[in-house]
Amino acid sequence: MSYKNIIYSIKDNIAEVILNRPDKMNSLDETLIIELTELFNKINNDENIRVAVISGAGGNFCSGLFLDYLQKISEFDLEQNKADSMKFKDMLLSIYTCSKPVIAKVSGYALAGGCGIATCCDFIITDETAKFGYTEVKIGFIPAIVMKFLMKRVSETHAKELLLSAKIISADEALRIGLINSVVNKGELDSKVDELCNLLKKNSGSSIASTKEMFRKISDMTFENALEYACDLNASIRMTNEFKIGLAKFLSRK
């Protein structure tokens, strides 16, 4: 399957997704939003894929909504804006709910909706050129949909500072507040991400998928309900062939 604004490939069970609008800082238009949603739904269901990596072409990750797209939505009525917002939400959810580990490989700018895409990933690995910012309030917009995902990564204190100030922060500052997982020197980003991909590939795919599901669900449960849910999930995993094979291999080493 070919995409207009995405370079997509699979190698060694790793899906590589490159946002490919470098002349526009990989900004989001309606086509790219739809393509990303469809692609991550496909990745989610592809048993040959163990890990997915998102990056941007041309030295930037993603600068948010494209100016022409912003002009277009400024002329929408309420229902059109609601439908368009749902498309953006579906895109973020397709990344966040993907059963495979998803890594954001970030160089350059990750702003507004682009920062939201990175935030939806399980891991954010950057080089020293990376810059992050939620700049929506500067133009009278609000970071409404991305806020939920941001607050799963950082404290409310740090989320308010980012969202209300609309300031752009460095990779080092993003690491300090817990927004990203690690930052490396320029030129070392590919090897760092490859190292993480190889680590993740060694683990059980079904176990990773179930663990990701737990992260999505447990935070909104009561303490007691979360433990009950965990017991049910724990019991069901023990019945899978993958668990039985993995346990047998582990016990055979003793």
Order of alpha helices (4+ residues) and beta strands (2+ residues): beta-beta-alpha-beta-alpha-alpha-beta-beta-alpha-beta-beta-alpha-alpha-beta-alpha-beta-alpha-alpha-alpha-alpha
